[in-house]
């Protein structure tokens, strides 16, 4: 029997949480283990309820979703907890901050029910959920801003040429199978390359690899992938 994905819902709007809870509980492979109206409550519940994944609103009182995500990522006891960030608009520049803080992806709140469930499964499985076009535009806008102030991130200088090719494709939003097809590799080899890149760059997941690819200049900030 498959163990259900333990989902924590964090949103300051009670009706939104209730609607998401009904949707998640309707899926046979996941269950809602808690609901939080603030970022601080989300962190506490993630710890006490041993959630696998937090569906986190980016804007909440007391502690916003970005800071809550940062706390989750910094806690060794919660290292396995994934965060799927929710935002009202896919042009929200704070999404970049959320990905840097450790979120594994983002969705807009008006996404279709089936897409939300698929997103939870994707992120819980250890993959990142990125909408390549909006993500590229967001990162490009932030990097062009004169007061961007993004902290330095380890670059790809220590990667092999093949690993740099793989990183470029990750930044384009390709999954392991698509990377394998593009480079003429087996899916296992593509997966191994991605894992090694994450290790070398000390990245939690593919979302942070995308940030690194843009910040380092490996992918041009003005491009839309």
N, C-alpha and C positions, 0 to 999 in steps of 0.2 A: 504493500500500500504506500502511495506517495505521501510524503510528509508535506502538509500545506505550508505555503509561504505565509509567514507571520508579518502582517502589515500594520503599521502604525500610521494614523491619519493626523496631520497637523495643519490646521487652518483655523483662523479666528472667526470664521463665519459658521455658525452652528448648522444652518441649512445645507451648506456645501459639504460639511463633514458627514451629515446624515445621508445625503444622496450618495456620496462616495462609499459610505459604509454599506449601504444596501447593495450597491453594485459589486463591491469586493466580496461580500458574503454570499453573493449569488453564484460565484465561481467555485467549482468543486476543489480547486487546487490552491486556494488561499483563504485566509481568515483575518478579520480585524481583531487585533489584540489590545487596541487602545486608541483613544482619541485625545488630542491636545489642542488647546486654543491659543497657546503661546509657544514660542521657541524653547523657552526654559522648561516648560512642562513636557515638550517633545523629547528633550534630552533625558529628563528623569524617567519618563515612561519607556523610552528605548532601552534604558538600563534595567528597569524593574521587570519589564514584560519580555525581555530578550527578543525584541523585534528583529526580523531579517531585513526589513526595508521600511523606510519612512517616506511617505508621500508628503512633501513639505511645501507649504505655501511660502513664497519668497518674502512676503511682507506680513509680519505679525507683531503684535505688541509685546512689550517686556524684553524679548530677544527675537530678532528677526530670523528668517530662515537661513540666511547666509551665516550668521554667527552661530546658530544652532548646529549647522552642518560642520562648521569649523571645530566646534567642541567635540562632536561625534568622531570626526576624523583624527583628532588629537588624543583620544582616549583609547589606550591599547585594549581595554576590555570591550570596546565597541567597534574595533577595527573591521569586523565583518559586516557591520550594519551599512546597507546601501541607502543612498538618498536619491529620490526622484523629485526634482524641484518643479513646482507649479508656478506659472506666472500668467498674468492676464493677457500680455502681449508678447509675441515672439521677438519683438524688437526691444525688449527691456534690457538695457545695458547691464543691469545688475546680474543678469544670467551669467555673464563672464565671471563675475566675482564668485557666484555660486559654484561654477565649475572649478575654479581655482581652490575654493574652500574644500572641495571633495565630493561635490554632487556628481552622480554618474550620468546625469542627463536632465533634460527638462521637457515639459509639455505645457501647452497653453490650456487654460481651464475649460475652454469650450470644445476640447477634443471629444471625439465620439467615444461612447462607453467601451466598445470593443478595443479601441486603440489604447485606452487607459489600462485595461487588463493585460493587453499584450506588452505594454511598456513595463508594467510591474514584473511580468515574467522575464522579460529581457534583462532588466537591471538586476533582478534577484539571481539570475543565472551567472552574473559576473560580467555581462557585457554593458557597454555604454549606449545610451539612447540620445543621439544627437540628430538634429535636423540640419544637415550640412549647409544648406544655403543660408538660413538665418544665423547659424552659428558663425559662419565665415564673415558675414556682414557685421555682426556684433563685434567680433574680435578685431576686425579691420578698423571699425570706428573707434574702439577704445585705444588701439595702438597708435592711431593717428592723432588722438587728442593730445594737446600740448601739456595737459596736467594729468596724463594718464596715471603716472606714479605706480605702475605695476612693479612688484618686487622682482628681482632677478630670479630666473629659473635656469637650472642646469640645461645647457644646450646639447645639440647632437654631435659636437666635435669628436667625441670618442666613439661614434658609431661607424660601422663599416659602410661601404657604399651600398651594399644590399639592404642593410638596416635603414639607411637614409631613404632608399626607395620605398621601403615598406612604410616608414613613418609618413612620407608624403601621401601615400594612399590611405593611411588611417585618417589623416587630416581631411581627405576628400570624403570621408564617411563610409569607406568600403569595409565590409566585414571580412573575416578570414577567408571564406570561400572565394569572395570576389578578388581579394588580394592574390590568392593562389592562381586564379584564372588569368589575372592580368600579367603576372610575372612568370607564369609557366611552372609553378611550384605545386607541391601537394598541400592540401589544407593543413596537415599536421606541421609541415615545415613553416607555413605562413604563421600558424599559431605560435610556434617556437620562436620565430623572429620577433613577433609582437611581445611575447613574454620577456625575452632578453632585453628588448628596448625599454620596456617598463622598468626592469631591474636596473639597467644602466642609468636611466634618467630619474630613478626613485619616484616613479609615478604610481598613483593608486590605481588608475584605470585609463582607458582609452580617451576619456574626456580630457584628462590632463595632458595626454600626448598631443591632442589637437592644439591646446594652448601653447605648448612648447614649440610645436612646429611653426606656429605663426610668430611667436615672440622672437625666435631665433633667426627668422628670415628664411627658413627652409622652404616655407610656403609664403608667397607674396601676400601681404595684408590686403592689397586692393583686389585680389582675385576672389571669385565666388565659386566654391567647390561644390 
